[in-house]
Amino acid sequence: MTPRDLVRTCQEAGSGFQLYVNAFIDDFRRASTEERTAMIAEGPEEPGRFEGLVAAVVSALCREVGMPAPEWVKTIYSPEPFFVLGARGFALRLRLMLESPPAFRVRNVFVPESYLNRA
């Protein structure tokens, strides 16, 4: 699945989008370097909620494995704050704003610091 595919799938999945993000994370981590490069070559072209989330995930995963992130991640973000957990309360929103990893925070996407951790 490419980042563009992931954005489309997340939009269609509604509140069940996290399942697809997790699958993308797992697929990326299992892939070879060549497969990873091909997998993330084409990303979303315009900003948006899920676009920002996917760009942040790709950026963080590239950093994790020591490969350069594709150029498209530099211009993709969420135009409005996107709290991935659907945080409604002030305390949880504040916590997510403070602990979100930089790749997410700079794209206006707020997640727990352990967001990419998988069991």
Protein Blocks (a to p, Z undefined) as FASTA:
>chain_A
ZZklmmmmmmmnmmmlmmmmmmmmmmmmmpcfklmmmmmmpccfbdcfklmmmmmmmmmm
mmmnopacdfklmmgccfbacdfkopabfklmmmmmmmpcfklmmnopacdfklmpcZZ
